Amino acid sequence: MSYFGTDGIRGKFGELPITPDFILKLGYVTGLVLIENNDNPSRKPSVVIGKDTRLSGYVIEGALQAGFNAAGVDVNMLGPLPTPAIAHLTRSFHADAGVVISASHNPYYDNGIKFFSADGKKLTDEMQTAINDKLKAIMSDSNGSDVLMPILDPAQLGKNNRINDAKGRYIEFCKGSFPYQYDLAHLTIVVDCANGAGYSVAPRVMRELGANVIAINNTPDGININADCGSTHPESLQKAVLEHEADVGIALDGDGDRIVMVDEMGKLVDGDGILYVLATQGKTPAVGVVGTLMTNMGLELALKEAGIAFTRAKVGDRYVMQELAAHDWILGGEPSGHILCLDKSRTGDAIIASLQVLAVMQAQNKALSDLTEGFEVLPQKLVNVRLSTMQDPFEHKELVTAFDKARATLEGRGRLLIRQSGTEPMIRVMVESDDEIECDVMANDLAEQIKAVLG
């Protein structure tokens, strides 16, 4: 059993694994793993901890802190900050690990934990496995955790330190990614903070670079994070851009690592559109771009037209990062707005990605709508087929034949994606085609065939 998903540990607060008791043990065993991997026994390992704006973050923060301290690890508390800020400050403080308390774009009642290694990248599989193995042992101890969580001599315990200038450090890091010869003095920008971790830093970054900033959804109360706002609900941003006659709109998600944008006409520019702008119209055109299985084929075709290589990774920024490393490329991302600009940051960063697009707008003196003119999104139809129990459609010959026929029909002008849900008994059928009617008909027909065979 693994407690870790593709993006750390996540769930509803108050239910395993997101309970104070579990989180205490998680902090403790993670501390033990850091101590075991400490190559400088003359000092205690240290971690940095940041969080988004959920009320449950206070409880989780306290439990994690206690667990790390009990293991003999020092803790630097950063407060509410975007996930990429934690990645940056992990490196800046030369910490052994960074910890983010967030459930990203999920509703307020969910929360989670994700880790960064000392170099500001996602935790290695080896270290994650070591933490998971110790967690399984401590959670299965029928006599409680007294033996597995021994009390240290007080002189060996870790200590805590509140970092009061963490926001300022991150703001300067973001500003440093923007070309010094430009500023944003002539732009009016609407920033939708999703009532999340970026509520106090994203508007400041834009203002300090000279923009006229209109911040919305920037008054978190602990439960309004992602509530009909942010990158998952860009409608309010589109409306605000038109109302204020703004030049551009920027929407973050709850933990500040995803971004979507809105042009001056109120049109949504998602992660695919952002990748198109950065790949084709940046200072130096990209050699190659990594997308995912969900990346619209329109981007693939547009990049091919521009002579830029393109490849797909599995869904998840972890897998995009792996593909970038394999090809020695620097630009990749997902339609949902995880954008990796590895020449600027070690992880997906909404603020830094938006600044790179704004830099292109300034360098070319063009509106965002002009920069996206060469990118046409293919019509897409997604149908979810709910089953009584999870089954693999590729184990049924008649379905494989139907899928192959559909792919042959779409070759060169569209694509088919059949995915099993990782969390529920559901098959997702996605069809993209240059013919919208064909797109709808084919997706619904394949969904009916799957339902007929798998029930």
Disulfide bonds with the S-S distance in Angstrom:
none
